[in-house]
Amino acid sequence: MVNFCVLIDEDAQEFLDRLPKKSQTIVKTKLRILETDPFPGKGGDKELLNSLNHKEVYRLHISRSYTALYRISSQEKTVKILWLGTIGQAHNKYGLFVKR
């Protein structure tokens, strides 16, 4: 099993820090799953999106309330959380991406 290092963008971390403690715990637990399983597969929580600049971006739904957008570097064994917000905010961001 390959382990990835999950890195979080400063703005995403600030969003996370402003959440209530219970929500922070839920989000952190879900993000930890990306350490061992960052790619889409069974279940509908993760999905590959294709950005306009042709870089692969993935989407992770968290507890029907939040969404994380992230990139995977298999070479560096990292998952970079690019953005974290509510599902409503994420729908505004989807204009930048198209589903594959």
N, C-alpha and C positions, 0 to 999 in steps of 0.2 A: 504494500500500500504506500502510495506517494503522499507525503504531507506537504502542504503549501503553507506559506507564511501569509497571513491576511494582514494587509496594510490598509489604513483608512485615511482618506483625504481629510485635511484640516476642517473644511466646511462640514463634511459629513460627521466628523467627530463632534463638532460644536452642536449640530442638530441632535445627535445622540445624547450629549451631556444635558440638553435642555428638557429631555423627556422625563416623565415621572419614573421613579426608581423601578417600578414593576415593568413598565414598558422597556426600560433600558435592559433589564435582565432578559426579557423575551427576545429583543433584537440581538443582543450579544450572543445568546445561545444559538440563535439561527445563523448568525454570521460565522460562528465557530464550525458549523457544518461544512463551510467552504474550505476548511483546512484539509479535509480528507475527500470531499466530494463537490468540487466547484462546477462540474459540467452538468448540463441538463440530462435528464434521464427519466427514471420512473417518478411519477408525481408531477404536478404541474407548477411547482413553486419556482423552478428555474427555466429560463428561456433564453435562447440566443437571439440577439437583435443585431442588425447590421447598420452601422452608422453611415452617415453620408460620406465620411472620409474613408470608408471601407475598412475601418478597424473594428474588430469583433468586440461587441459589448454585450454583456449578459444582464438579465434582469432577475431579481429574486424577490418574490412576494413574501412578506413576513406578517403572519398572523392577521391577514385580511385588513391590516391597518397601514402598513408601511411597505416601502419598496426600496431596494438597493440596486444601483447600477454598478457593474464592476467589469474589470478586464482580467484575463488570466494570462500569465506568462509561464508556459510550460518549461521554457528554458531556464528561467530564474526561479521557478517553483514559487511564484507569488500570485496572490489574488489582491488586486487593488480596488478598494471600494471608492468609486469615483463620486458617487452622489447617494445621499440617503434622505428620504422624506416620506410624506404621506402618500398614499395611493392616489389621492386627488391631485397632489402636486406632480406626481409622476406622469399622469395623463397629459399634462402640459409639456413635459419633456419628451414624450413619445414622438412629437413632431420632428425631432432631431434624428429619430431612428426609424427603421422599418423592420418588420418581422421577416425573418428568413424563411 
